[in-house]
């Protein structure tokens, strides 16, 4: 099939690989079917054609895909099970949201994240659940891939729960996520001016932090405190000589003009972390290890980590286990590190003993991928970056930097936490909880979502919860 074929396509993906889910908020099942690579290639060849063709609705049970140019209505999936039909919006050839009912929104497509698509449809005020798919138009792949979880309540079938949008997605590791606003977990909560957000994560991988979004904007980023924090405080300076350094790189995939143009392209990150007065005892990026093209290389002297990774609406997390070599005494001079905010900076006390370790992060110039081409915003160059950070400035929340890339702001986060003693592992994964009170006096129709980052680099995302307002489909 050549590029001259201008017909829209509906592809029958066959029977669903899905069964009943018994464990609410912990059972995970892929209801998307892995497309053969040949089918993906065929779809991508006709994905950018310009002939609008109406395709008949599927009549038999299964999952079918409609592939059209964006201006002809975009791509979408339709799930048919007996007398239930669910329409799933998709991001790459963005589903037209005008005058159409959407029951589910695909937030993960292969290795790519599309959180923007959930916000794009949530602004219409209608409730839905989010889903994921293991394949996409991207040439890259993630061997583990995203997964969709359906929270089945007592007395429900999996299909009833799915139709009500009782879902969340994980980019890799299976984990349980419970997110509620004023006690409501999915759909719509009654209007109240103050909103209490509760997040519970059940996982063998420790959660690092949770982000809470209101109407698509970041409301708060909250760290998960360890049960061993009190123990850590009593173990003294010996403990502070060992710790974990985390680097998290993020890039957006939101289109330049959502609903009109294709998503922004993915980008590579080529760089290195150089350490002074610190020794790398181990380095890992568990979630990224399954991503094609990702590489980590640790220097023989244990002072440097080189990396090559890639993000597309997602984050890349790398962890370094480090040990401090020594501490030094510094003279009474002002700090002149450009990476530290100079406002409010104080002089060191005479004879003050302070840690000397320094971390240097360097990123090379690069270029965005060429998977999509948009004349309004062609693939752009990505800038270089070089900055030094004092270890003490990275404790706790650490630092965040933004890189401007032709209208987008890519994010760099770097932080350090003290090492914790190993805990005995039980058969049941522990549950970690966070509560946040939004006192800002929200308006009816606001919606909330959350993201949780696990220690292995997996991200969990919730379906949106609306507060007040009404569903335009009612």
Wavefront OBJ file of the C-alpha trace (Angstrom):
o trace
v 0.000 0.000 0.000
v 1.491 3.341 -1.005
v 1.243 6.905 0.172
v -1.146 7.680 -2.658
v -3.921 5.628 -1.031
v -6.182 8.291 0.442
v -8.946 6.223 2.006
v -9.661 6.306 5.706
v -9.198 2.971 7.398
v -11.130 1.028 9.991
v -9.029 -1.827 11.292
v -10.584 -4.716 13.178
v -8.225 -5.501 16.028
v -9.949 -8.769 16.844
v -11.402 -10.089 20.075
v -10.483 -8.375 23.308
v -7.846 -9.730 25.630
v -9.732 -8.882 28.784
v -11.367 -10.711 31.643
v -13.189 -9.897 34.847
v -11.192 -7.914 37.401
v -11.860 -8.802 40.997
v -9.483 -6.535 42.918
v -10.627 -2.939 42.856
v -7.814 -0.414 42.355
v -5.147 -3.123 42.173
v -6.061 -5.368 39.253
v -4.565 -4.319 35.924
v -5.526 -5.665 32.533
v -4.722 -4.582 28.973
v -7.895 -4.300 26.978
v -6.012 -2.845 24.024
v -4.655 -5.390 21.568
v -1.061 -5.277 20.354
v -1.177 -4.259 16.723
v 1.113 -6.212 14.408
v 3.900 -3.962 13.210
v 2.593 -4.360 9.667
v -0.749 -2.877 10.640
v 0.995 0.036 12.335
v 3.032 0.725 9.213
v -0.056 0.576 7.025
v -1.881 3.008 9.240
v 0.986 5.469 9.410
v 1.244 5.502 5.611
v -2.305 6.798 5.252
v -2.384 8.836 8.441
v -1.698 12.194 6.807
v -3.914 11.983 3.720
v -6.570 14.586 3.017
v -9.642 12.770 1.738
v -12.554 12.640 4.197
v -14.267 9.266 4.085
v -17.112 8.149 6.313
v -16.589 4.667 7.693
v -19.369 2.351 8.910
v -19.685 1.636 12.605
v -18.433 -1.799 13.711
v -21.206 -4.321 14.277
v -19.402 -7.234 15.940
v -17.782 -7.594 19.330
v -14.212 -6.377 19.487
v -12.002 -3.318 19.273
v -11.769 -1.505 15.934
v -9.704 1.500 14.876
v -10.771 4.319 12.559
v -7.819 6.137 10.973
v -8.464 9.514 9.300
v -6.564 12.786 8.917
v -7.121 15.278 11.709
v -9.202 17.533 9.462
v -11.473 14.580 8.629
v -12.140 13.726 12.269
v -8.902 12.076 13.347
v -8.363 8.595 14.696
v -10.455 6.803 17.302
v -11.120 3.356 18.720
v -14.527 1.766 19.199
v -15.095 -1.004 21.719
v -18.177 -3.180 21.193
v -19.244 -5.784 23.746
v -22.776 -7.090 23.184
v -25.096 -4.064 23.423
v -22.432 -1.750 24.899
v -20.440 0.552 22.604
v -17.645 2.743 23.973
v -15.771 5.357 21.938
v -12.127 6.013 22.775
v -10.447 9.292 21.795
v -6.839 9.092 20.606
v -4.039 11.665 20.538
v -1.724 11.329 17.544
v -4.273 12.125 14.834
v -6.359 13.893 17.428
v -9.974 12.789 17.680
v -12.396 15.580 16.780
v -14.190 16.549 19.987
v -16.936 18.638 18.372
v -20.397 17.210 18.879
v -19.145 13.727 19.664
v -19.552 11.611 22.757
v -16.343 10.161 24.164
v -16.396 7.533 26.899
v -12.648 6.979 27.281
v -9.499 8.947 26.442
v -6.196 7.317 25.499
v -3.516 9.016 27.600
v -0.610 6.645 26.855
v 0.244 5.488 23.336
v 3.223 3.148 23.318
v 6.201 4.998 24.849
v 4.445 8.377 24.599
v 2.358 10.212 27.173
v -0.495 12.521 26.196
v -1.778 14.070 29.402
v -2.799 17.096 27.343
v -5.500 15.016 25.600
v -7.301 14.376 28.892
v -7.339 18.105 29.615
v -8.432 18.803 26.022
v -11.577 16.707 26.493
v -12.118 17.570 30.170
v -12.705 21.220 29.256
v -15.988 20.071 27.687
v -17.228 19.142 31.165
v -18.098 15.517 30.435
v -16.769 12.707 32.604
v -14.621 9.917 31.167
v -11.933 7.423 32.086
v -8.383 7.282 30.745
v -6.816 4.321 28.962
v -3.519 3.260 27.397
v -2.327 1.374 24.332
v 0.969 -0.429 23.854
v 1.506 0.715 20.252
v 1.635 4.053 18.446
v 2.983 5.753 15.328
v 6.304 6.212 17.154
v 9.272 4.223 15.801
v 10.423 3.721 19.392
v 8.908 1.129 21.683
v 8.781 0.310 25.383
v 9.009 -3.437 25.977
v 6.998 -3.312 29.192
v 4.604 -0.702 27.913
v 1.709 1.108 29.584
v -1.217 -0.703 31.174
v -4.797 0.210 32.002
v -6.409 -0.601 35.347
v -10.154 -0.914 35.877
v -11.465 -0.422 39.417
v -14.390 -2.815 39.788
v -16.712 -2.131 42.707
v -18.761 -4.837 44.447
v -21.712 -5.830 42.292
v -20.237 -4.392 39.092
v -18.960 -6.114 35.993
v -15.691 -4.977 34.427
v -17.634 -3.532 31.489
v -19.905 -1.465 33.745
v -16.857 -0.112 35.576
v -15.124 0.700 32.293
v -18.200 2.472 30.909
v -18.311 4.620 34.067
v -14.680 5.670 33.591
v -13.360 3.870 36.681
v -9.810 3.592 35.362
v -6.244 4.727 35.852
v -3.096 4.010 33.859
v 0.469 3.056 34.658
v 3.418 3.603 32.348
v 5.001 0.325 33.480
v 4.971 -1.294 36.909
v 1.652 -2.602 38.168
v 0.490 -0.682 41.232
v -2.737 0.384 42.877
v -3.852 4.031 42.761
v -6.781 5.558 44.622
v -7.488 9.254 44.021
v -10.516 11.017 45.470
v -11.859 14.542 45.874
v -14.058 15.046 48.945
v -14.499 11.292 49.094
v -15.509 10.828 45.436
v -13.148 8.569 43.468
v -14.437 8.747 39.894
v -16.795 10.876 37.845
v -18.304 13.920 39.564
v -18.390 15.090 43.189
v -20.949 17.545 44.630
v -19.774 21.143 44.592
v -17.899 22.408 47.652
v -15.684 25.469 47.788
v -12.941 23.582 49.639
v -11.704 20.320 48.198
v -9.752 17.596 49.983
v -7.644 15.425 47.699
v -6.682 11.984 49.002
v -4.118 9.801 47.237
v -3.283 6.222 48.203
v -0.678 4.150 46.363
v -0.248 0.416 46.901
v 3.040 -0.671 45.388
v 6.192 -2.638 46.040
v 8.013 0.346 44.500
v 8.161 3.299 46.889
v 6.353 6.407 45.534
v 8.552 9.516 45.435
v 5.990 12.281 44.973
v 2.478 13.055 43.786
v 1.367 15.937 41.602
v -2.183 17.246 41.857
v -3.592 19.180 38.898
v -6.650 21.419 38.836
v -8.084 22.202 35.402
v -4.853 20.997 33.835
v -2.596 23.301 35.892
v -0.196 22.028 38.558
v -1.696 22.718 41.977
v 0.855 21.007 44.234
v 3.735 18.538 44.186
v 3.865 16.606 47.451
v 6.604 14.199 48.570
v 5.694 10.856 50.081
v 7.297 10.756 53.516
v 9.027 7.566 54.520
v 8.009 5.560 57.532
v 11.685 5.664 58.499
v 12.040 9.457 58.600
v 12.130 9.487 62.407
v 14.692 6.692 62.425
v 16.769 8.580 59.895
v 16.847 11.663 62.108
v 18.322 9.674 64.991
v 21.079 7.919 63.093
v 23.258 11.004 62.833
v 25.944 12.082 60.404
v 26.954 8.550 59.395
v 23.643 8.257 57.640
v 24.073 11.556 55.810
v 27.182 10.298 54.044
v 25.111 7.941 51.902
v 22.127 8.799 49.795
v 20.331 8.766 46.466
v 20.591 11.371 43.720
v 17.614 11.549 41.339
v 17.521 13.172 37.892
v 14.118 13.547 36.204
v 13.802 14.870 32.643
v 10.429 15.801 31.103
v 9.167 17.060 27.755
v 5.644 17.939 26.647
v 3.822 16.305 23.727
v 0.955 18.807 23.470
v 0.326 19.925 19.871
v 1.063 23.494 18.863
v -2.667 23.778 18.097
v -4.602 20.900 19.718
v -7.228 19.481 17.407
v -5.600 21.101 14.380
v -1.962 19.965 14.335
v -0.145 16.769 15.296
v 1.562 16.432 18.707
v 4.947 17.909 19.397
v 7.733 15.452 18.606
v 9.734 13.506 21.143
v 13.289 14.489 22.011
v 16.537 12.864 23.047
v 18.543 13.814 26.127
v 22.296 13.262 25.779
v 24.270 14.304 28.830
v 26.300 13.460 31.884
v 26.374 13.900 35.641
v 29.833 14.621 37.080
v 30.413 14.298 40.821
v 33.021 15.951 43.023
v 33.741 14.425 46.462
v 31.051 11.828 45.833
v 31.383 8.220 44.706
v 28.740 6.439 42.634
v 28.104 3.020 44.177
v 25.249 2.137 41.827
v 23.165 3.685 39.053
v 19.863 2.571 37.591
v 16.909 3.591 35.446
v 14.665 0.549 35.749
v 11.693 1.862 33.780
v 13.884 3.286 31.005
v 15.767 0.014 30.573
v 12.835 -1.255 28.482
v 12.875 1.824 26.196
v 14.572 1.354 22.840
v 17.654 3.541 22.462
v 18.155 4.265 26.178
v 21.729 3.906 27.488
v 23.549 4.447 30.795
v 27.320 4.291 31.245
v 29.192 4.716 34.530
v 32.850 5.782 34.445
v 35.508 3.459 35.938
v 36.442 6.062 38.579
v 32.793 6.148 39.773
v 32.683 9.928 39.374
v 30.600 10.289 36.223
v 27.415 8.929 34.647
v 26.786 9.339 30.906
v 23.253 8.875 29.620
v 21.219 8.883 26.429
v 17.459 8.769 26.834
v 14.231 9.979 25.251
v 10.943 11.517 26.358
v 7.655 12.315 24.647
v 5.062 13.643 27.048
v 6.711 11.517 29.715
v 9.528 11.693 32.248
v 12.877 9.887 32.377
v 14.042 9.078 35.924
v 17.614 8.100 36.763
v 18.858 7.207 40.249
v 22.435 7.303 41.510
v 23.396 5.753 44.848
v 26.257 7.867 46.169
v 28.632 8.036 49.135
v 30.259 11.236 50.339
v 34.036 11.192 50.544
v 34.680 13.920 53.082
v 33.644 17.302 54.446
v 35.700 20.471 54.407
v 35.837 23.788 56.208
v 35.049 26.803 54.050
v 36.173 30.433 54.615
v 33.759 33.281 55.264
v 32.838 34.158 51.682
v 29.582 34.606 49.826
v 28.426 31.764 47.598
v 28.833 32.445 43.890
v 27.318 29.264 42.478
v 25.110 30.442 39.552
v 22.759 27.510 40.093
v 21.734 28.820 43.521
v 19.303 31.687 43.980
v 21.488 34.571 45.201
v 18.625 36.424 46.858
v 18.624 36.027 50.591
v 22.022 34.316 50.561
v 24.030 34.562 53.773
v 27.720 34.398 54.571
v 29.180 31.252 56.022
v 30.042 31.490 59.693
v 33.790 31.519 60.408
v 35.048 27.979 60.763
v 31.706 26.480 59.736
v 32.013 22.910 58.572
v 29.858 22.173 55.562
v 29.718 19.486 52.917
v 31.725 20.169 49.800
v 30.253 17.727 47.256
v 29.296 19.317 43.960
v 27.221 17.845 41.134
v 27.575 19.092 37.557
v 24.818 18.389 35.054
v 25.650 18.846 31.388
v 23.323 18.333 28.418
v 24.368 18.433 24.774
v 22.528 20.283 22.038
v 20.143 18.145 20.075
v 17.076 18.070 17.888
v 13.505 16.913 18.179
v 12.369 13.815 16.299
v 10.869 13.898 12.812
v 7.952 11.538 13.474
v 5.392 14.305 12.908
v 5.771 17.385 10.742
v 3.783 20.556 11.309
v 4.530 23.546 9.086
v 3.310 25.892 11.832
v 5.871 24.544 14.277
v 8.568 22.342 12.651
v 10.835 20.111 14.783
v 13.148 22.386 16.733
v 16.676 22.308 18.118
v 17.058 21.539 21.821
v 19.553 23.735 23.715
v 22.592 22.682 25.702
v 22.740 23.008 29.481
v 25.602 23.146 31.995
v 25.241 23.958 35.669
v 26.826 23.086 39.022
v 24.866 22.355 42.177
v 25.927 22.108 45.793
v 24.684 18.863 47.330
v 22.984 20.687 50.203
v 20.868 22.679 47.743
v 19.510 19.421 46.346
v 18.176 17.999 49.603
v 14.425 17.623 49.885
v 12.567 19.020 46.870
v 15.855 19.878 45.148
v 15.921 22.188 42.136
v 13.933 22.515 38.944
v 15.107 24.147 35.733
v 13.242 24.835 32.490
v 14.672 24.727 28.980
v 12.908 26.832 26.361
v 12.452 24.888 23.120
v 10.618 27.009 20.527
v 7.448 27.627 22.511
v 7.749 24.701 24.937
v 9.342 24.455 28.383
v 11.119 21.158 29.030
v 11.735 20.362 32.694
v 14.847 19.246 34.583
v 14.491 18.151 38.219
v 17.425 17.124 40.405
v 17.162 16.162 44.072
v 18.938 14.208 46.812
v 17.615 12.114 49.690
v 19.493 10.373 52.485
v 19.780 6.604 52.350
v 17.271 4.531 54.286
v 17.722 1.106 55.876
v 16.387 -1.837 53.918
v 12.992 -2.987 55.128
v 11.829 -6.598 55.134
v 9.596 -7.270 52.154
v 6.217 -8.822 52.855
v 3.783 -10.620 50.606
v 1.424 -7.628 50.538
v 2.762 -4.359 49.040
v 2.536 -1.404 51.452
v 0.105 1.473 50.956
v 1.345 5.082 51.036
v -1.041 8.003 51.512
v -1.090 11.765 50.967
v -3.814 14.317 51.733
v -3.969 17.858 50.354
v -6.531 20.580 51.060
v -7.302 23.000 48.238
v -8.514 26.173 49.957
v -8.542 28.391 46.878
v -12.325 28.485 46.554
v -12.774 26.595 43.332
v -15.647 27.032 40.912
v -18.331 24.517 39.923
v -17.088 22.382 37.060
v -13.435 22.296 38.134
v -11.724 18.968 37.529
v -8.764 17.339 39.278
v -6.212 14.739 38.200
v -3.071 13.349 39.788
v 0.266 11.837 38.782
v 2.386 9.644 41.067
v 6.059 8.917 40.348
v 7.395 5.591 41.618
v 11.015 4.986 42.482
v 11.634 2.811 39.432
v 10.486 5.642 37.119
v 6.932 4.414 36.517
v 4.198 7.066 36.523
v 0.586 6.466 37.576
v -2.179 8.759 36.288
v -5.757 9.110 37.503
v -8.907 9.742 35.518
v -10.334 13.256 36.050
v -12.738 13.963 38.903
v -15.134 16.880 38.399
v -16.489 18.971 41.264
v -19.955 20.377 40.660
v -21.140 21.404 37.232
v -23.071 19.048 34.978
v -22.423 16.583 32.197
v -23.447 18.045 28.803
v -24.475 14.536 27.684
v -27.174 14.335 30.396
l 1 2 3 4 5 6 7 8 9 10 11 12 13 14 15 16 17 18 19 20 21 22 23 24 25 26 27 28 29 30 31 32 33 34 35 36 37 38 39 40 41 42 43 44 45 46 47 48 49 50 51 52 53 54 55 56 57 58 59 60 61 62 63 64 65 66 67 68 69 70 71 72 73 74 75 76 77 78 79 80 81 82 83 84 85 86 87 88 89 90 91 92 93 94 95 96 97 98 99 100 101 102 103 104 105 106 107 108 109 110 111 112 113 114 115 116 117 118 119 120 121 122 123 124 125 126 127 128 129 130 131 132 133 134 135 136 137 138 139 140 141 142 143 144 145 146 147 148 149 150 151 152 153 154 155 156 157 158 159 160 161 162 163 164 165 166 167 168 169 170 171 172 173 174 175 176 177 178 179 180 181 182 183 184 185 186 187 188 189 190 191 192 193 194 195 196 197 198 199 200 201 202 203 204 205 206 207 208 209 210 211 212 213 214 215 216 217 218 219 220 221 222 223 224 225 226 227 228 229 230 231 232 233 234 235 236 237 238 239 240 241 242 243 244 245 246 247 248 249 250 251 252 253 254 255 256 257 258 259 260 261 262 263 264 265 266 267 268 269 270 271 272 273 274 275 276 277 278 279 280 281 282 283 284 285 286 287 288 289 290 291 292 293 294 295 296 297 298 299 300 301 302 303 304 305 306 307 308 309 310 311 312 313 314 315 316 317 318 319 320 321 322 323 324 325 326 327 328 329 330 331 332 333 334 335 336 337 338 339 340 341 342 343 344 345 346 347 348 349 350 351 352 353 354 355 356 357 358 359 360 361 362 363 364 365 366 367 368 369 370 371 372 373 374 375 376 377 378 379 380 381 382 383 384 385 386 387 388 389 390 391 392 393 394 395 396 397 398 399 400 401 402 403 404 405 406 407 408 409 410 411 412 413 414 415 416 417 418 419 420 421 422 423 424 425 426 427 428 429 430 431 432 433 434 435 436 437 438 439 440 441 442 443 444 445 446 447 448 449 450 451 452 453 454 455 456 457 458 459 460 461 462 463 464 465 466 467 468 469 470 471 472 473 474
